[in-house]
């Protein structure tokens, strides 16, 4: 704020509010905002969140509004006299921005989103401990669920099994678990269906546990019945790319260099056109955050950054393989957060 001569910051993205205050909530259509001034901070919440906010946001004054009341009256008071205000342009809607100008003394809005993302990009020890706990739950659930898989189960049934197991271990779902079998495993983001597992199917499980707001994200592979040479070949290729990317991670290198390490392995095998997404993404309070490991990306890795490594090869109409782990960057390399079995697990035909 000082660098940009801002009178205040007006933060509206729930995950940013959670990061800055420790208060997690999803307001849906209701107004929720954090107004930060040099001498004070005001957290404006719907009345049904006031008690929870007061317990967690001890560095901000918590004020609330009830349904039917004018929440922007609280915004006007919090930003009184503030002409230049930092906002998160990626989150603030045009309607909300117009309301801010109409109802307060705001005259210029400067994008504060990049600064908040910069702060969140490297994790402190408290955050790393929560991420490690989320990863440990995820590893345990992966081992348990794969042992329970059988032909005839549907993708939807298995997705529910994963959610229940995460709850049993004291976590919550990071995101809707993806279970993809047979040809569906070649469609990276297809949601679980009523398709039943059959002999010869690849089974891709992409899931994660969250612990105290911090998320894990992993992908493991299995095959129903004895794997064919093709099953083994594709899985081994992706695992080699996965390991090459991890070996490239260290503070001072770039996100693009890590992506290139994985991509070169797959391209050398003549499968480059079947690897059509980035090698990984940042992880923390969101399943996808900075940094992004895109081809050619120039972000310099710093100690404390946390992200996934997840190369994949997808063959339309047959199946696909993705192997995904979470890690934290260290000065001379990296430390794995997830450590579950990455081998191609075999599901009994009986």
C-alpha positions in Angstrom: 0.0 0.0 0.0 2.8 2.4 0.8 4.6 1.7 -2.5 1.5 2.6 -4.4 0.4 5.5 -2.2 -2.9 3.7 -1.4 -5.2 5.0 1.3 -6.7 1.6 1.8 -7.0 -1.9 0.4 -10.5 -3.4 -0.2 -10.1 -7.2 -0.3 -13.1 -9.3 -1.4 -11.8 -12.7 -2.5 -12.7 -15.2 0.3 -9.4 -17.1 0.1 -7.5 -13.8 0.4 -9.5 -12.9 3.4 -8.7 -16.3 4.9 -5.0 -15.9 4.3 -4.8 -12.4 5.8 -7.1 -13.0 8.8 -7.4 -16.7 9.4 -11.2 -16.5 8.9 -12.5 -18.9 6.3 -16.0 -18.4 4.8 -17.9 -18.6 1.6 -20.4 -15.8 1.5 -22.0 -16.8 -1.8 -24.0 -13.8 -3.0 -23.6 -11.9 0.2 -21.2 -9.0 0.7 -18.0 -9.8 2.6 -14.9 -7.7 2.5 -11.7 -6.8 4.4 -10.9 -3.1 4.5 -7.2 -2.4 5.4 -6.0 1.1 6.3 -2.6 2.0 7.6 -3.9 2.3 11.2 -6.7 -0.3 11.3 -8.5 -3.1 9.5 -12.2 -3.8 9.3 -13.7 -7.2 8.4 -17.3 -6.8 7.0 -19.2 -10.1 7.2 -22.8 -11.3 6.9 -24.4 -11.6 10.4 -24.5 -15.3 10.2 -20.7 -15.4 10.1 -20.0 -12.8 12.8 -19.4 -15.1 15.7 -17.0 -17.3 13.7 -15.2 -14.2 12.3 -14.8 -12.7 15.8 -13.1 -15.9 17.0 -10.5 -16.0 14.2 -9.9 -12.5 12.9 -8.3 -11.0 16.0 -6.3 -8.3 14.1 -9.4 -6.8 12.5 -12.6 -5.1 13.9 -15.5 -7.4 12.9 -18.7 -5.7 11.8 -21.7 -7.4 10.3 -24.9 -6.7 8.4 -28.1 -8.7 8.4 -30.1 -9.8 5.4 -32.3 -6.9 4.4 -29.8 -4.3 5.6 -27.4 -2.2 3.5 -24.0 -3.8 3.8 -22.4 -1.0 1.8 -23.1 1.4 4.6 -20.4 -0.5 6.5 -18.1 -0.3 3.5 -18.6 3.4 3.4 -17.7 3.8 7.0 -14.7 1.5 6.7 -13.3 3.4 3.7 -14.3 6.9 4.7 -11.9 9.5 3.3 -10.1 6.9 1.1 -9.7 8.0 -2.5 -7.1 5.6 -3.8 -7.9 2.0 -3.0 -6.3 -1.3 -3.7 -8.7 -4.0 -5.0 -8.4 -7.5 -6.4 -9.4 -6.9 -10.1 -9.6 -10.6 -10.9 -12.3 -11.0 -8.3 -14.2 -7.6 -8.0 -17.1 -7.6 -10.4 -17.9 -4.6 -12.6 -21.1 -4.2 -10.6 -19.3 -4.2 -7.3 -16.6 -1.8 -8.6 -19.4 0.6 -9.7 -21.1 0.3 -6.3 -17.8 1.0 -4.6 -17.3 4.3 -6.5 -21.0 5.3 -6.1 -21.2 4.6 -2.4 -17.7 5.5 -1.0 -15.1 8.2 -1.6 -13.1 5.8 -3.8 -11.9 7.5 -7.0 -9.1 5.3 -8.2 -8.7 1.5 -7.9 -5.3 -0.2 -8.1 -4.9 -3.9 -8.5 -3.6 -5.4 -5.2 -4.2 -9.0 -6.4 -0.6 -9.6 -7.6 0.8 -8.5 -4.2 -1.5 -10.9 -2.3 -0.5 -13.7 -4.7 3.1 -12.9 -4.1 2.7 -13.1 -0.3 0.9 -16.4 -0.6 3.4 -18.0 -3.1 5.9 -18.9 -0.4 4.6 -20.8 2.7 5.7 -20.4 6.3 6.3 -23.3 8.6 2.7 -23.2 10.0 1.4 -23.5 6.5 3.9 -26.2 5.6 2.9 -28.3 8.6 -0.8 -28.1 7.5 0.1 -29.0 4.0 2.1 -32.0 5.2 -0.8 -33.2 7.3 -3.1 -32.9 4.3 -0.6 -34.9 2.3 -0.3 -37.6 4.9 -4.1 -38.1 5.0 -4.1 -38.2 1.2 -1.4 -40.9 1.1 -3.2 -43.0 3.6 -6.5 -42.7 1.8 -4.9 -43.6 -1.6 -3.5 -46.8 -0.2 -6.7 -47.8 1.5 -9.0 -47.1 -1.4 -7.0 -48.8 -4.1 -7.0 -52.0 -2.0 -10.8 -51.9 -2.1 -11.2 -51.5 -5.8 -13.0 -54.3 -7.7 -14.4 -54.8 -11.2 -18.1 -53.7 -11.5 -17.7 -50.7 -9.2 -18.7 -47.4 -10.8 -16.6 -44.3 -10.9 -19.2 -42.5 -8.8 -19.1 -45.2 -6.1 -15.4 -45.0 -5.9 -15.5 -41.2 -5.7 -17.8 -41.5 -2.7 -15.5 -44.1 -1.1 -12.6 -41.6 -1.4 -14.6 -38.8 0.3 -15.7 -41.1 3.2 -12.1 -42.3 3.7 -10.8 -38.7 3.9 -13.4 -37.9 6.5 -12.4 -41.0 8.5 -8.9 -39.7 8.6 -9.9 -36.2 9.9 -9.7 -34.3 6.6 -12.2 -32.8 4.2 -12.2 -32.9 0.4 -9.8 -30.6 -1.4 -12.1 -30.8 -4.5 -14.4 -33.3 -6.1 -12.5 -36.5 -6.5 -11.9 -37.6 -10.1 -12.3 -41.3 -10.9 -11.7 -42.1 -14.5 -11.7 -45.6 -16.0 -10.8 -47.0 -19.4 -11.3 -44.4 -22.2 -12.4 -41.9 -19.6 -8.9 -41.8 -18.2 -7.8 -40.1 -21.4 -10.0 -37.1 -20.5 -8.1 -35.3 -17.8 -11.0 -33.3 -16.3 -14.0 -35.6 -16.9 -16.1 -36.0 -13.8 -17.0 -39.4 -12.4 -19.7 -41.3 -14.2 -21.8 -44.5 -13.8 -19.3 -46.4 -15.9 -18.2 -49.6 -14.3 -14.6 -50.8 -14.0 -13.8 -53.6 -16.4 -10.9 -55.9 -17.0 -8.1 -54.1 -19.0 -9.1 -50.6 -17.8 -6.7 -48.1 -16.6 -8.2 -46.5 -13.4 -7.0 -42.9 -12.7 -7.7 -41.5 -9.2 -7.1 -37.7 -8.8 -8.0 -36.6 -5.3 -6.8 -34.8 -2.2 -7.5 -34.1 1.4 -7.7 -30.7 3.0 -6.5 -30.0 6.6 -7.4 -26.7 8.3 -7.9 -25.0 4.9 -4.7 -26.3 3.2 -5.0 -28.7 0.3 -3.3 -31.7 -1.0 -3.6 -33.0 -4.6 -2.4 -36.3 -5.9 -3.0 -38.7 -8.8 -2.5 -42.5 -8.6 -2.9 -45.2 -11.3 -4.2 -48.8 -11.3 -5.2 -51.3 -13.9 -8.0 -53.9 -13.7 -6.4 -57.4 -14.2 -3.0 -58.1 -15.4 -1.4 -55.0 -17.2 -0.5 -55.3 -20.8 2.9 -54.2 -22.2 1.2 -51.0 -23.4 -0.1 -50.3 -19.9 3.3 -50.8 -18.4 5.0 -48.8 -21.2 2.8 -45.7 -20.8 2.9 -45.8 -17.0 6.7 -46.1 -17.0 7.1 -43.2 -19.4 5.0 -40.9 -17.3 6.7 -42.0 -14.1 10.1 -41.2 -15.7 8.9 -37.7 -16.7 7.5 -37.2 -13.2 10.9 -38.1 -11.6 12.8 -36.0 -14.1 10.7 -32.9 -13.2 11.2 -33.5 -9.5 15.0 -33.8 -10.0 15.0 -30.4 -11.7 13.3 -28.6 -8.7 15.5 -26.3 -6.7 15.5 -22.6 -5.6 16.8 -20.4 -8.4 15.6 -22.4 -11.4 12.5 -21.5 -13.3 9.1 -23.1 -13.5 9.6 -23.5 -17.2 12.8 -25.5 -16.7 10.9 -27.9 -14.5 8.2 -28.3 -17.1 10.8 -28.8 -19.8 12.5 -31.6 -17.8 9.2 -33.6 -17.8 8.3 -32.7 -21.4 11.6 -33.7 -22.8 11.2 -37.3 -21.5 7.8 -37.7 -23.1 8.8 -36.0 -26.3 11.8 -38.2 -26.7 9.4 -41.2 -26.6 7.4 -39.7 -29.5 4.4 -38.9 -27.3 4.8 -35.2 -27.0 1.5 -34.5 -28.6 -0.3 -36.6 -26.0 1.0 -34.4 -23.1 -1.0 -31.2 -23.6 -1.1 -29.6 -20.2 1.3 -27.9 -17.8 3.6 -30.0 -15.5 2.1 -28.6 -12.3 0.4 -25.8 -10.4 0.8 -24.1 -7.0 -1.0 -25.5 -4.0 -2.1 -24.0 -0.7 -5.4 -22.6 0.4 -6.5 -23.2 -3.2 -6.0 -26.3 -5.4 -4.7 -24.1 -8.2 -2.6 -21.1 -7.2 0.8 -19.6 -8.0 3.2 -20.7 -9.3 2.2 -22.3 -12.6 4.6 -24.7 -14.3 3.7 -23.8 -17.9 6.0 -24.5 -20.9 8.4 -21.6 -21.1 7.3 -19.9 -17.9 9.9 -17.7 -16.3 8.9 -17.6 -12.6 12.0 -18.2 -10.5 11.5 -20.8 -7.8 12.0 -19.8 -4.2 12.3 -21.9 -1.0 8.9 -22.4 0.5 7.0 -22.6 -2.7 4.6 -25.6 -2.9 3.3 -27.1 -6.1 2.3 -30.3 -7.9 4.3 -32.3 -10.4 1.8 -34.1 -12.7 2.9 -35.0 -16.2 0.5 -37.1 -18.2 0.0 -39.1 -21.5 -3.5 -39.5 -22.9 -4.5 -41.8 -25.7 -8.0 -41.1 -27.0 -10.4 -44.0 -26.9 -8.0 -46.2 -24.9 -6.8 -44.5 -21.7 -4.4 -42.1 -20.0 -1.9 -41.9 -17.2 -1.1 -39.1 -14.9 1.1 -39.4 -11.8 0.9 -36.5 -9.4 2.7 -35.5 -6.2 3.1 -32.4 -4.0 6.4 -30.9 -3.0 8.0 -27.9 -1.3 11.0 -26.1 -2.9 14.2 -26.0 -0.8 17.5 -24.3 -1.5 19.3 -27.3 -2.9 16.3 -29.3 -4.1 12.9 -30.1 -2.8 11.1 -32.1 -0.2 8.2 -34.4 -1.1 5.0 -33.8 0.8 3.1 -36.8 -0.7 4.9 -40.1 -0.7 2.3 -42.8 -1.5 2.9 -45.7 -3.8 3.4 -44.4 -7.4 3.6 -47.9 -9.0 0.9 -49.2 -11.3 -1.4 -51.0 -8.9 -3.2 -54.1 -10.1 -6.9 -54.6 -9.2 -7.9 -58.2 -8.9 -10.3 -59.5 -11.5 -12.2 -61.4 -8.8 
